[in-house]
Amino acid sequence: MAETIQTVKAGYMLKVYEGQFGVPETEALKMVQPFEPVYRILYNPARNYRNFFLPGLITAIIQVGIVIVGLERAKEGKAGFRRDLIRISETGLVGALSIAVNMAAQFFFFGMPFRGSLLAFAILTLQFSLCMAAFGYIFGKAISDKILATQLACLFVLPAAILGGYTFPLMAMPSFFQKLSMAIPLSYYGEGLRNLTLKQLGITHFASDMLYFLIFLCTEMIVVYGIEAAGNYRARRCGNA
């Protein structure tokens, strides 16, 4: 966009100098554009929008499925906190495998680059998937109506690709949405996934993201435990009554 605007502006100013001021074309060109800028595009020199955009966008779609499956697992019946952890772990593992298969298909069949650390990808993907599975599990545990729980969960998850800064830059958003993006897991995973596909980065570059996912997941587990404890307390009160 910047190059297009500069080209149009240069053409307009060239006509002004030649027409109104009678400056020769060669001199006018030197006045309009005294030096020629040369751009060097890093990491994505072909400006392939697919490489820049597609990995995170498809992951944003997959995360909706992970959340819904996590919500469904929460409706399987009453169980203790240990069983909750098992269900969330199983859902998270399946979700991480889904993302990995999707990325492998893009890499092997559609020429998607992948230049970063496979270990970093594995850890980030598993953490992200567990966070989304636990997110859906919380809605399934807290809301008895399955349809309402699904609608509310999707309401929070679907705008993540935009509010998380993956499809629209955070720096161009109001400060409220910039702060809101800090609570959206996809804003960390999507950018990390894009960096892994385009840049030769090691696992140390993603330490802060991994720490965020760990904190986020621990917070979700505390919420799940609180919901489970509250349900057991209500059941004991009803039994005593």
Biotite code that builds the C-alpha atoms (Angstrom):
import biotite.structure as struc

atoms = struc.array([
    struc.Atom([0.000, 0.000, 0.000], chain_id="A", res_id=1, res_name="MET", atom_name="CA", element="C"),
    struc.Atom([2.827, 2.400, 0.851], chain_id="A", res_id=2, res_name="ALA", atom_name="CA", element="C"),
    struc.Atom([4.572, 1.717, -2.463], chain_id="A", res_id=3, res_name="GLU", atom_name="CA", element="C"),
    struc.Atom([1.333, 2.265, -4.390], chain_id="A", res_id=4, res_name="THR", atom_name="CA", element="C"),
    struc.Atom([0.619, 5.573, -2.650], chain_id="A", res_id=5, res_name="ILE", atom_name="CA", element="C"),
    struc.Atom([4.185, 6.804, -3.210], chain_id="A", res_id=6, res_name="GLN", atom_name="CA", element="C"),
    struc.Atom([4.025, 5.865, -6.902], chain_id="A", res_id=7, res_name="THR", atom_name="CA", element="C"),
    struc.Atom([0.733, 7.711, -7.433], chain_id="A", res_id=8, res_name="VAL", atom_name="CA", element="C"),
    struc.Atom([2.016, 10.721, -5.526], chain_id="A", res_id=9, res_name="LYS", atom_name="CA", element="C"),
    struc.Atom([5.241, 10.789, -7.558], chain_id="A", res_id=10, res_name="ALA", atom_name="CA", element="C"),
    struc.Atom([3.286, 10.642, -10.813], chain_id="A", res_id=11, res_name="GLY", atom_name="CA", element="C"),
    struc.Atom([1.042, 13.500, -9.711], chain_id="A", res_id=12, res_name="TYR", atom_name="CA", element="C"),
    struc.Atom([3.937, 15.708, -8.584], chain_id="A", res_id=13, res_name="MET", atom_name="CA", element="C"),
    struc.Atom([5.778, 14.947, -11.834], chain_id="A", res_id=14, res_name="LEU", atom_name="CA", element="C"),
    struc.Atom([2.862, 16.336, -13.849], chain_id="A", res_id=15, res_name="LYS", atom_name="CA", element="C"),
    struc.Atom([2.686, 19.396, -11.588], chain_id="A", res_id=16, res_name="VAL", atom_name="CA", element="C"),
    struc.Atom([6.385, 20.247, -12.062], chain_id="A", res_id=17, res_name="TYR", atom_name="CA", element="C"),
    struc.Atom([6.225, 19.689, -15.807], chain_id="A", res_id=18, res_name="GLU", atom_name="CA", element="C"),
    struc.Atom([2.918, 21.457, -16.425], chain_id="A", res_id=19, res_name="GLY", atom_name="CA", element="C"),
    struc.Atom([2.815, 24.380, -14.019], chain_id="A", res_id=20, res_name="GLN", atom_name="CA", element="C"),
    struc.Atom([6.495, 25.127, -13.595], chain_id="A", res_id=21, res_name="PHE", atom_name="CA", element="C"),
    struc.Atom([7.832, 23.997, -16.950], chain_id="A", res_id=22, res_name="GLY", atom_name="CA", element="C"),
    struc.Atom([10.561, 21.826, -15.442], chain_id="A", res_id=23, res_name="VAL", atom_name="CA", element="C"),
    struc.Atom([12.064, 19.263, -17.876], chain_id="A", res_id=24, res_name="PRO", atom_name="CA", element="C"),
    struc.Atom([11.059, 15.662, -17.221], chain_id="A", res_id=25, res_name="GLU", atom_name="CA", element="C"),
    struc.Atom([14.542, 14.506, -16.177], chain_id="A", res_id=26, res_name="THR", atom_name="CA", element="C"),
    struc.Atom([14.914, 17.347, -13.676], chain_id="A", res_id=27, res_name="GLU", atom_name="CA", element="C"),
    struc.Atom([11.372, 16.957, -12.399], chain_id="A", res_id=28, res_name="ALA", atom_name="CA", element="C"),
    struc.Atom([11.999, 13.270, -11.774], chain_id="A", res_id=29, res_name="LEU", atom_name="CA", element="C"),
    struc.Atom([15.044, 14.122, -9.648], chain_id="A", res_id=30, res_name="LYS", atom_name="CA", element="C"),
    struc.Atom([12.977, 16.583, -7.623], chain_id="A", res_id=31, res_name="MET", atom_name="CA", element="C"),
    struc.Atom([10.084, 14.187, -7.104], chain_id="A", res_id=32, res_name="VAL", atom_name="CA", element="C"),
    struc.Atom([12.233, 11.142, -6.352], chain_id="A", res_id=33, res_name="GLN", atom_name="CA", element="C"),
    struc.Atom([15.795, 12.170, -5.432], chain_id="A", res_id=34, res_name="PRO", atom_name="CA", element="C"),
    struc.Atom([16.682, 8.567, -4.544], chain_id="A", res_id=35, res_name="PHE", atom_name="CA", element="C"),
    struc.Atom([15.080, 5.221, -5.333], chain_id="A", res_id=36, res_name="GLU", atom_name="CA", element="C"),
    struc.Atom([14.099, 3.153, -2.281], chain_id="A", res_id=37, res_name="PRO", atom_name="CA", element="C"),
    struc.Atom([14.971, -0.539, -2.371], chain_id="A", res_id=38, res_name="VAL", atom_name="CA", element="C"),
    struc.Atom([12.935, -2.865, -0.154], chain_id="A", res_id=39, res_name="TYR", atom_name="CA", element="C"),
    struc.Atom([14.261, -6.133, 1.264], chain_id="A", res_id=40, res_name="ARG", atom_name="CA", element="C"),
    struc.Atom([11.447, -8.310, 2.572], chain_id="A", res_id=41, res_name="ILE", atom_name="CA", element="C"),
    struc.Atom([12.602, -10.615, 5.373], chain_id="A", res_id=42, res_name="LEU", atom_name="CA", element="C"),
    struc.Atom([11.282, -14.151, 6.019], chain_id="A", res_id=43, res_name="TYR", atom_name="CA", element="C"),
    struc.Atom([8.575, -13.946, 3.335], chain_id="A", res_id=44, res_name="ASN", atom_name="CA", element="C"),
    struc.Atom([10.340, -12.344, 0.354], chain_id="A", res_id=45, res_name="PRO", atom_name="CA", element="C"),
    struc.Atom([7.767, -13.553, -2.166], chain_id="A", res_id=46, res_name="ALA", atom_name="CA", element="C"),
    struc.Atom([5.065, -11.785, -0.115], chain_id="A", res_id=47, res_name="ARG", atom_name="CA", element="C"),
    struc.Atom([3.062, -14.980, -0.148], chain_id="A", res_id=48, res_name="ASN", atom_name="CA", element="C"),
    struc.Atom([-0.094, -14.118, 1.743], chain_id="A", res_id=49, res_name="TYR", atom_name="CA", element="C"),
    struc.Atom([-0.891, -17.808, 2.160], chain_id="A", res_id=50, res_name="ARG", atom_name="CA", element="C"),
    struc.Atom([2.288, -18.430, 4.168], chain_id="A", res_id=51, res_name="ASN", atom_name="CA", element="C"),
    struc.Atom([1.623, -15.367, 6.300], chain_id="A", res_id=52, res_name="PHE", atom_name="CA", element="C"),
    struc.Atom([-2.040, -15.979, 6.987], chain_id="A", res_id=53, res_name="PHE", atom_name="CA", element="C"),
    struc.Atom([-3.172, -19.572, 6.500], chain_id="A", res_id=54, res_name="LEU", atom_name="CA", element="C"),
    struc.Atom([-1.576, -21.516, 9.431], chain_id="A", res_id=55, res_name="PRO", atom_name="CA", element="C"),
    struc.Atom([-3.179, -19.409, 12.153], chain_id="A", res_id=56, res_name="GLY", atom_name="CA", element="C"),
    struc.Atom([-6.498, -19.060, 10.351], chain_id="A", res_id=57, res_name="LEU", atom_name="CA", element="C"),
    struc.Atom([-7.024, -22.816, 10.049], chain_id="A", res_id=58, res_name="ILE", atom_name="CA", element="C"),
    struc.Atom([-5.908, -23.234, 13.671], chain_id="A", res_id=59, res_name="THR", atom_name="CA", element="C"),
    struc.Atom([-8.555, -20.690, 14.683], chain_id="A", res_id=60, res_name="ALA", atom_name="CA", element="C"),
    struc.Atom([-11.138, -22.968, 13.058], chain_id="A", res_id=61, res_name="ILE", atom_name="CA", element="C"),
    struc.Atom([-9.733, -26.089, 14.722], chain_id="A", res_id=62, res_name="ILE", atom_name="CA", element="C"),
    struc.Atom([-9.805, -24.444, 18.150], chain_id="A", res_id=63, res_name="GLN", atom_name="CA", element="C"),
    struc.Atom([-13.598, -24.110, 17.891], chain_id="A", res_id=64, res_name="VAL", atom_name="CA", element="C"),
    struc.Atom([-13.818, -27.877, 17.482], chain_id="A", res_id=65, res_name="GLY", atom_name="CA", element="C"),
    struc.Atom([-11.498, -28.425, 20.460], chain_id="A", res_id=66, res_name="ILE", atom_name="CA", element="C"),
    struc.Atom([-13.655, -26.181, 22.646], chain_id="A", res_id=67, res_name="VAL", atom_name="CA", element="C"),
    struc.Atom([-16.872, -27.927, 21.607], chain_id="A", res_id=68, res_name="ILE", atom_name="CA", element="C"),
    struc.Atom([-15.405, -31.402, 22.221], chain_id="A", res_id=69, res_name="VAL", atom_name="CA", element="C"),
    struc.Atom([-14.180, -30.250, 25.641], chain_id="A", res_id=70, res_name="GLY", atom_name="CA", element="C"),
    struc.Atom([-17.670, -28.986, 26.403], chain_id="A", res_id=71, res_name="LEU", atom_name="CA", element="C"),
    struc.Atom([-19.179, -32.309, 25.341], chain_id="A", res_id=72, res_name="GLU", atom_name="CA", element="C"),
    struc.Atom([-16.750, -34.247, 27.543], chain_id="A", res_id=73, res_name="ARG", atom_name="CA", element="C"),
    struc.Atom([-17.893, -32.224, 30.549], chain_id="A", res_id=74, res_name="ALA", atom_name="CA", element="C"),
    struc.Atom([-21.456, -33.459, 29.955], chain_id="A", res_id=75, res_name="LYS", atom_name="CA", element="C"),
    struc.Atom([-20.539, -37.153, 30.113], chain_id="A", res_id=76, res_name="GLU", atom_name="CA", element="C"),
    struc.Atom([-21.569, -37.438, 33.743], chain_id="A", res_id=77, res_name="GLY", atom_name="CA", element="C"),
    struc.Atom([-20.571, -36.449, 37.228], chain_id="A", res_id=78, res_name="LYS", atom_name="CA", element="C"),
    struc.Atom([-17.031, -37.289, 38.191], chain_id="A", res_id=79, res_name="ALA", atom_name="CA", element="C"),
    struc.Atom([-14.283, -36.157, 40.496], chain_id="A", res_id=80, res_name="GLY", atom_name="CA", element="C"),
    struc.Atom([-11.556, -33.675, 39.734], chain_id="A", res_id=81, res_name="PHE", atom_name="CA", element="C"),
    struc.Atom([-9.195, -36.472, 38.725], chain_id="A", res_id=82, res_name="ARG", atom_name="CA", element="C"),
    struc.Atom([-11.603, -37.622, 36.039], chain_id="A", res_id=83, res_name="ARG", atom_name="CA", element="C"),
    struc.Atom([-11.952, -34.028, 34.868], chain_id="A", res_id=84, res_name="ASP", atom_name="CA", element="C"),
    struc.Atom([-8.186, -33.833, 34.378], chain_id="A", res_id=85, res_name="LEU", atom_name="CA", element="C"),
    struc.Atom([-8.211, -37.063, 32.365], chain_id="A", res_id=86, res_name="ILE", atom_name="CA", element="C"),
    struc.Atom([-10.995, -35.848, 30.077], chain_id="A", res_id=87, res_name="ARG", atom_name="CA", element="C"),
    struc.Atom([-9.314, -32.486, 29.482], chain_id="A", res_id=88, res_name="ILE", atom_name="CA", element="C"),
    struc.Atom([-5.975, -34.188, 28.798], chain_id="A", res_id=89, res_name="SER", atom_name="CA", element="C"),
    struc.Atom([-7.529, -36.610, 26.296], chain_id="A", res_id=90, res_name="GLU", atom_name="CA", element="C"),
    struc.Atom([-9.305, -33.797, 24.469], chain_id="A", res_id=91, res_name="THR", atom_name="CA", element="C"),
    struc.Atom([-6.172, -31.664, 24.447], chain_id="A", res_id=92, res_name="GLY", atom_name="CA", element="C"),
    struc.Atom([-4.066, -34.485, 23.001], chain_id="A", res_id=93, res_name="LEU", atom_name="CA", element="C"),
    struc.Atom([-6.581, -35.141, 20.213], chain_id="A", res_id=94, res_name="VAL", atom_name="CA", element="C"),
    struc.Atom([-6.778, -31.413, 19.461], chain_id="A", res_id=95, res_name="GLY", atom_name="CA", element="C"),
    struc.Atom([-2.985, -31.087, 19.321], chain_id="A", res_id=96, res_name="ALA", atom_name="CA", element="C"),
    struc.Atom([-2.846, -34.065, 16.965], chain_id="A", res_id=97, res_name="LEU", atom_name="CA", element="C"),
    struc.Atom([-5.445, -32.392, 14.734], chain_id="A", res_id=98, res_name="SER", atom_name="CA", element="C"),
    struc.Atom([-3.364, -29.225, 14.492], chain_id="A", res_id=99, res_name="ILE", atom_name="CA", element="C"),
    struc.Atom([-0.208, -31.251, 13.818], chain_id="A", res_id=100, res_name="ALA", atom_name="CA", element="C"),
    struc.Atom([-1.897, -33.234, 11.022], chain_id="A", res_id=101, res_name="VAL", atom_name="CA", element="C"),
    struc.Atom([-3.197, -30.010, 9.508], chain_id="A", res_id=102, res_name="ASN", atom_name="CA", element="C"),
    struc.Atom([0.260, -28.422, 9.533], chain_id="A", res_id=103, res_name="MET", atom_name="CA", element="C"),
    struc.Atom([1.835, -31.588, 8.115], chain_id="A", res_id=104, res_name="ALA", atom_name="CA", element="C"),
    struc.Atom([-0.662, -31.586, 5.243], chain_id="A", res_id=105, res_name="ALA", atom_name="CA", element="C"),
    struc.Atom([0.147, -27.949, 4.467], chain_id="A", res_id=106, res_name="GLN", atom_name="CA", element="C"),
    struc.Atom([3.876, -28.688, 4.572], chain_id="A", res_id=107, res_name="PHE", atom_name="CA", element="C"),
    struc.Atom([3.957, -31.887, 2.506], chain_id="A", res_id=108, res_name="PHE", atom_name="CA", element="C"),
    struc.Atom([1.183, -31.247, -0.012], chain_id="A", res_id=109, res_name="PHE", atom_name="CA", element="C"),
    struc.Atom([0.867, -27.463, -0.369], chain_id="A", res_id=110, res_name="PHE", atom_name="CA", element="C"),
    struc.Atom([4.436, -26.216, 0.010], chain_id="A", res_id=111, res_name="GLY", atom_name="CA", element="C"),
    struc.Atom([3.965, -24.406, 3.312], chain_id="A", res_id=112, res_name="MET", atom_name="CA", element="C"),
    struc.Atom([7.398, -23.609, 4.793], chain_id="A", res_id=113, res_name="PRO", atom_name="CA", element="C"),
    struc.Atom([8.390, -24.619, 8.306], chain_id="A", res_id=114, res_name="PHE", atom_name="CA", element="C"),
    struc.Atom([11.740, -23.270, 9.463], chain_id="A", res_id=115, res_name="ARG", atom_name="CA", element="C"),
    struc.Atom([11.477, -23.254, 13.270], chain_id="A", res_id=116, res_name="GLY", atom_name="CA", element="C"),
    struc.Atom([11.956, -25.775, 16.054], chain_id="A", res_id=117, res_name="SER", atom_name="CA", element="C"),
    struc.Atom([9.748, -28.880, 15.944], chain_id="A", res_id=118, res_name="LEU", atom_name="CA", element="C"),
    struc.Atom([10.060, -29.236, 19.723], chain_id="A", res_id=119, res_name="LEU", atom_name="CA", element="C"),
    struc.Atom([8.794, -25.685, 20.228], chain_id="A", res_id=120, res_name="ALA", atom_name="CA", element="C"),
    struc.Atom([5.899, -26.416, 17.876], chain_id="A", res_id=121, res_name="PHE", atom_name="CA", element="C"),
    struc.Atom([5.007, -29.601, 19.776], chain_id="A", res_id=122, res_name="ALA", atom_name="CA", element="C"),
    struc.Atom([5.057, -27.945, 23.202], chain_id="A", res_id=123, res_name="ILE", atom_name="CA", element="C"),
    struc.Atom([3.175, -24.813, 22.116], chain_id="A", res_id=124, res_name="LEU", atom_name="CA", element="C"),
    struc.Atom([0.565, -26.842, 20.252], chain_id="A", res_id=125, res_name="THR", atom_name="CA", element="C"),
    struc.Atom([-0.073, -29.176, 23.181], chain_id="A", res_id=126, res_name="LEU", atom_name="CA", element="C"),
    struc.Atom([-0.306, -26.287, 25.647], chain_id="A", res_id=127, res_name="GLN", atom_name="CA", element="C"),
    struc.Atom([-2.644, -24.330, 23.396], chain_id="A", res_id=128, res_name="PHE", atom_name="CA", element="C"),
    struc.Atom([-4.883, -27.334, 22.769], chain_id="A", res_id=129, res_name="SER", atom_name="CA", element="C"),
    struc.Atom([-5.099, -28.145, 26.482], chain_id="A", res_id=130, res_name="LEU", atom_name="CA", element="C"),
    struc.Atom([-6.039, -24.529, 27.237], chain_id="A", res_id=131, res_name="CYS", atom_name="CA", element="C"),
    struc.Atom([-8.859, -24.583, 24.685], chain_id="A", res_id=132, res_name="MET", atom_name="CA", element="C"),
    struc.Atom([-10.090, -28.007, 25.846], chain_id="A", res_id=133, res_name="ALA", atom_name="CA", element="C"),
    struc.Atom([-10.202, -26.760, 29.438], chain_id="A", res_id=134, res_name="ALA", atom_name="CA", element="C"),
    struc.Atom([-11.964, -23.584, 28.278], chain_id="A", res_id=135, res_name="PHE", atom_name="CA", element="C"),
    struc.Atom([-14.776, -25.594, 26.713], chain_id="A", res_id=136, res_name="GLY", atom_name="CA", element="C"),
    struc.Atom([-14.851, -27.959, 29.695], chain_id="A", res_id=137, res_name="TYR", atom_name="CA", element="C"),
    struc.Atom([-15.481, -25.031, 32.041], chain_id="A", res_id=138, res_name="ILE", atom_name="CA", element="C"),
    struc.Atom([-18.525, -23.940, 30.042], chain_id="A", res_id=139, res_name="PHE", atom_name="CA", element="C"),
    struc.Atom([-19.830, -27.510, 29.986], chain_id="A", res_id=140, res_name="GLY", atom_name="CA", element="C"),
    struc.Atom([-19.395, -27.809, 33.746], chain_id="A", res_id=141, res_name="LYS", atom_name="CA", element="C"),
    struc.Atom([-20.781, -24.402, 34.677], chain_id="A", res_id=142, res_name="ALA", atom_name="CA", element="C"),
    struc.Atom([-23.853, -24.295, 32.389], chain_id="A", res_id=143, res_name="ILE", atom_name="CA", element="C"),
    struc.Atom([-26.357, -27.154, 32.464], chain_id="A", res_id=144, res_name="SER", atom_name="CA", element="C"),
    struc.Atom([-28.042, -26.244, 29.160], chain_id="A", res_id=145, res_name="ASP", atom_name="CA", element="C"),
    struc.Atom([-25.775, -27.723, 26.462], chain_id="A", res_id=146, res_name="LYS", atom_name="CA", element="C"),
    struc.Atom([-27.052, -25.475, 23.654], chain_id="A", res_id=147, res_name="ILE", atom_name="CA", element="C"),
    struc.Atom([-26.604, -22.321, 25.707], chain_id="A", res_id=148, res_name="LEU", atom_name="CA", element="C"),
    struc.Atom([-23.169, -23.431, 26.851], chain_id="A", res_id=149, res_name="ALA", atom_name="CA", element="C"),
    struc.Atom([-22.102, -24.105, 23.246], chain_id="A", res_id=150, res_name="THR", atom_name="CA", element="C"),
    struc.Atom([-23.400, -20.740, 22.050], chain_id="A", res_id=151, res_name="GLN", atom_name="CA", element="C"),
    struc.Atom([-21.617, -18.831, 24.805], chain_id="A", res_id=152, res_name="LEU", atom_name="CA", element="C"),
    struc.Atom([-18.368, -20.741, 24.323], chain_id="A", res_id=153, res_name="ALA", atom_name="CA", element="C"),
    struc.Atom([-18.373, -20.099, 20.571], chain_id="A", res_id=154, res_name="CYS", atom_name="CA", element="C"),
    struc.Atom([-19.220, -16.454, 21.203], chain_id="A", res_id=155, res_name="LEU", atom_name="CA", element="C"),
    struc.Atom([-15.968, -16.080, 23.106], chain_id="A", res_id=156, res_name="PHE", atom_name="CA", element="C"),
    struc.Atom([-13.845, -18.208, 20.775], chain_id="A", res_id=157, res_name="VAL", atom_name="CA", element="C"),
    struc.Atom([-14.925, -17.258, 17.242], chain_id="A", res_id=158, res_name="LEU", atom_name="CA", element="C"),
    struc.Atom([-13.683, -13.610, 17.293], chain_id="A", res_id=159, res_name="PRO", atom_name="CA", element="C"),
    struc.Atom([-10.249, -14.723, 18.563], chain_id="A", res_id=160, res_name="ALA", atom_name="CA", element="C"),
    struc.Atom([-8.600, -14.571, 15.122], chain_id="A", res_id=161, res_name="ALA", atom_name="CA", element="C"),
    struc.Atom([-9.426, -10.865, 14.872], chain_id="A", res_id=162, res_name="ILE", atom_name="CA", element="C"),
    struc.Atom([-9.240, -9.761, 18.504], chain_id="A", res_id=163, res_name="LEU", atom_name="CA", element="C"),
    struc.Atom([-6.074, -11.795, 19.003], chain_id="A", res_id=164, res_name="GLY", atom_name="CA", element="C"),
    struc.Atom([-4.243, -9.659, 16.458], chain_id="A", res_id=165, res_name="GLY", atom_name="CA", element="C"),
    struc.Atom([-3.627, -12.394, 13.899], chain_id="A", res_id=166, res_name="TYR", atom_name="CA", element="C"),
    struc.Atom([-5.692, -10.980, 11.032], chain_id="A", res_id=167, res_name="THR", atom_name="CA", element="C"),
    struc.Atom([-5.619, -7.326, 12.142], chain_id="A", res_id=168, res_name="PHE", atom_name="CA", element="C"),
    struc.Atom([-2.596, -5.686, 13.830], chain_id="A", res_id=169, res_name="PRO", atom_name="CA", element="C"),
    struc.Atom([-2.968, -5.027, 17.536], chain_id="A", res_id=170, res_name="LEU", atom_name="CA", element="C"),
    struc.Atom([-1.149, -1.695, 17.264], chain_id="A", res_id=171, res_name="MET", atom_name="CA", element="C"),
    struc.Atom([-4.044, -0.383, 15.152], chain_id="A", res_id=172, res_name="ALA", atom_name="CA", element="C"),
    struc.Atom([-6.674, -1.379, 17.729], chain_id="A", res_id=173, res_name="MET", atom_name="CA", element="C"),
    struc.Atom([-7.981, 0.727, 20.612], chain_id="A", res_id=174, res_name="PRO", atom_name="CA", element="C"),
    struc.Atom([-6.151, 0.179, 23.893], chain_id="A", res_id=175, res_name="SER", atom_name="CA", element="C"),
    struc.Atom([-9.088, -1.784, 25.339], chain_id="A", res_id=176, res_name="PHE", atom_name="CA", element="C"),
    struc.Atom([-8.807, -4.472, 22.659], chain_id="A", res_id=177, res_name="PHE", atom_name="CA", element="C"),
    struc.Atom([-5.024, -4.525, 22.966], chain_id="A", res_id=178, res_name="GLN", atom_name="CA", element="C"),
    struc.Atom([-5.399, -5.381, 26.642], chain_id="A", res_id=179, res_name="LYS", atom_name="CA", element="C"),
    struc.Atom([-8.177, -7.865, 25.866], chain_id="A", res_id=180, res_name="LEU", atom_name="CA", element="C"),
    struc.Atom([-5.897, -9.726, 23.458], chain_id="A", res_id=181, res_name="SER", atom_name="CA", element="C"),
    struc.Atom([-3.583, -10.546, 26.365], chain_id="A", res_id=182, res_name="MET", atom_name="CA", element="C"),
    struc.Atom([-6.259, -12.957, 27.645], chain_id="A", res_id=183, res_name="ALA", atom_name="CA", element="C"),
    struc.Atom([-6.763, -14.712, 24.289], chain_id="A", res_id=184, res_name="ILE", atom_name="CA", element="C"),
    struc.Atom([-4.593, -17.833, 23.832], chain_id="A", res_id=185, res_name="PRO", atom_name="CA", element="C"),
    struc.Atom([-4.673, -17.607, 20.032], chain_id="A", res_id=186, res_name="LEU", atom_name="CA", element="C"),
    struc.Atom([-2.928, -14.223, 20.151], chain_id="A", res_id=187, res_name="SER", atom_name="CA", element="C"),
    struc.Atom([0.128, -16.035, 21.523], chain_id="A", res_id=188, res_name="TYR", atom_name="CA", element="C"),
    struc.Atom([-0.142, -19.294, 19.628], chain_id="A", res_id=189, res_name="TYR", atom_name="CA", element="C"),
    struc.Atom([-1.070, -17.790, 16.253], chain_id="A", res_id=190, res_name="GLY", atom_name="CA", element="C"),
    struc.Atom([1.885, -15.423, 16.204], chain_id="A", res_id=191, res_name="GLU", atom_name="CA", element="C"),
    struc.Atom([4.185, -18.166, 17.474], chain_id="A", res_id=192, res_name="GLY", atom_name="CA", element="C"),
    struc.Atom([2.993, -20.560, 14.772], chain_id="A", res_id=193, res_name="LEU", atom_name="CA", element="C"),
    struc.Atom([3.567, -17.950, 12.078], chain_id="A", res_id=194, res_name="ARG", atom_name="CA", element="C"),
    struc.Atom([7.066, -17.298, 13.384], chain_id="A", res_id=195, res_name="ASN", atom_name="CA", element="C"),
    struc.Atom([7.826, -21.012, 13.367], chain_id="A", res_id=196, res_name="LEU", atom_name="CA", element="C"),
    struc.Atom([6.774, -21.366, 9.743], chain_id="A", res_id=197, res_name="THR", atom_name="CA", element="C"),
    struc.Atom([8.685, -18.315, 8.486], chain_id="A", res_id=198, res_name="LEU", atom_name="CA", element="C"),
    struc.Atom([11.702, -17.925, 10.812], chain_id="A", res_id=199, res_name="LYS", atom_name="CA", element="C"),
    struc.Atom([14.511, -20.174, 12.008], chain_id="A", res_id=200, res_name="GLN", atom_name="CA", element="C"),
    struc.Atom([13.735, -19.821, 15.703], chain_id="A", res_id=201, res_name="LEU", atom_name="CA", element="C"),
    struc.Atom([14.607, -22.155, 18.568], chain_id="A", res_id=202, res_name="GLY", atom_name="CA", element="C"),
    struc.Atom([12.611, -23.118, 21.612], chain_id="A", res_id=203, res_name="ILE", atom_name="CA", element="C"),
    struc.Atom([14.121, -20.340, 23.767], chain_id="A", res_id=204, res_name="THR", atom_name="CA", element="C"),
    struc.Atom([12.344, -17.685, 21.674], chain_id="A", res_id=205, res_name="HIS", atom_name="CA", element="C"),
    struc.Atom([8.982, -18.989, 22.896], chain_id="A", res_id=206, res_name="PHE", atom_name="CA", element="C"),
    struc.Atom([9.708, -19.250, 26.627], chain_id="A", res_id=207, res_name="ALA", atom_name="CA", element="C"),
    struc.Atom([7.385, -16.352, 27.502], chain_id="A", res_id=208, res_name="SER", atom_name="CA", element="C"),
    struc.Atom([4.530, -17.840, 25.456], chain_id="A", res_id=209, res_name="ASP", atom_name="CA", element="C"),
    struc.Atom([4.981, -21.229, 27.119], chain_id="A", res_id=210, res_name="MET", atom_name="CA", element="C"),
    struc.Atom([4.908, -19.569, 30.530], chain_id="A", res_id=211, res_name="LEU", atom_name="CA", element="C"),
    struc.Atom([1.686, -17.772, 29.601], chain_id="A", res_id=212, res_name="TYR", atom_name="CA", element="C"),
    struc.Atom([0.023, -21.030, 28.541], chain_id="A", res_id=213, res_name="PHE", atom_name="CA", element="C"),
    struc.Atom([1.146, -22.703, 31.758], chain_id="A", res_id=214, res_name="LEU", atom_name="CA", element="C"),
    struc.Atom([-0.366, -19.906, 33.874], chain_id="A", res_id=215, res_name="ILE", atom_name="CA", element="C"),
    struc.Atom([-3.536, -19.867, 31.779], chain_id="A", res_id=216, res_name="PHE", atom_name="CA", element="C"),
    struc.Atom([-3.952, -23.640, 32.084], chain_id="A", res_id=217, res_name="LEU", atom_name="CA", element="C"),
    struc.Atom([-3.347, -23.620, 35.851], chain_id="A", res_id=218, res_name="CYS", atom_name="CA", element="C"),
    struc.Atom([-5.966, -20.891, 36.226], chain_id="A", res_id=219, res_name="THR", atom_name="CA", element="C"),
    struc.Atom([-8.460, -22.962, 34.246], chain_id="A", res_id=220, res_name="GLU", atom_name="CA", element="C"),
    struc.Atom([-7.769, -26.012, 36.403], chain_id="A", res_id=221, res_name="MET", atom_name="CA", element="C"),
    struc.Atom([-8.454, -23.958, 39.520], chain_id="A", res_id=222, res_name="ILE", atom_name="CA", element="C"),
    struc.Atom([-11.783, -22.876, 38.008], chain_id="A", res_id=223, res_name="VAL", atom_name="CA", element="C"),
    struc.Atom([-12.673, -26.487, 37.140], chain_id="A", res_id=224, res_name="VAL", atom_name="CA", element="C"),
    struc.Atom([-11.791, -27.579, 40.676], chain_id="A", res_id=225, res_name="TYR", atom_name="CA", element="C"),
    struc.Atom([-13.930, -24.752, 42.108], chain_id="A", res_id=226, res_name="GLY", atom_name="CA", element="C"),
    struc.Atom([-16.925, -25.746, 39.972], chain_id="A", res_id=227, res_name="ILE", atom_name="CA", element="C"),
    struc.Atom([-16.498, -29.388, 41.001], chain_id="A", res_id=228, res_name="GLU", atom_name="CA", element="C"),
    struc.Atom([-16.211, -28.439, 44.671], chain_id="A", res_id=229, res_name="ALA", atom_name="CA", element="C"),
    struc.Atom([-19.271, -26.196, 44.475], chain_id="A", res_id=230, res_name="ALA", atom_name="CA", element="C"),
    struc.Atom([-21.283, -29.006, 42.871], chain_id="A", res_id=231, res_name="GLY", atom_name="CA", element="C"),
    struc.Atom([-20.249, -31.465, 45.575], chain_id="A", res_id=232, res_name="ASN", atom_name="CA", element="C"),
    struc.Atom([-21.160, -28.940, 48.282], chain_id="A", res_id=233, res_name="TYR", atom_name="CA", element="C"),
    struc.Atom([-24.633, -28.427, 46.810], chain_id="A", res_id=234, res_name="ARG", atom_name="CA", element="C"),
    struc.Atom([-25.111, -32.188, 46.543], chain_id="A", res_id=235, res_name="ALA", atom_name="CA", element="C"),
    struc.Atom([-24.181, -32.664, 50.205], chain_id="A", res_id=236, res_name="ARG", atom_name="CA", element="C"),
    struc.Atom([-26.572, -29.914, 51.283], chain_id="A", res_id=237, res_name="ARG", atom_name="CA", element="C"),
    struc.Atom([-29.407, -31.431, 49.272], chain_id="A", res_id=238, res_name="CYS", atom_name="CA", element="C"),
    struc.Atom([-28.610, -34.844, 50.772], chain_id="A", res_id=239, res_name="GLY", atom_name="CA", element="C"),
    struc.Atom([-28.658, -33.480, 54.308], chain_id="A", res_id=240, res_name="ASN", atom_name="CA", element="C"),
    struc.Atom([-31.919, -31.679, 53.622], chain_id="A", res_id=241, res_name="ALA", atom_name="CA", element="C"),
])
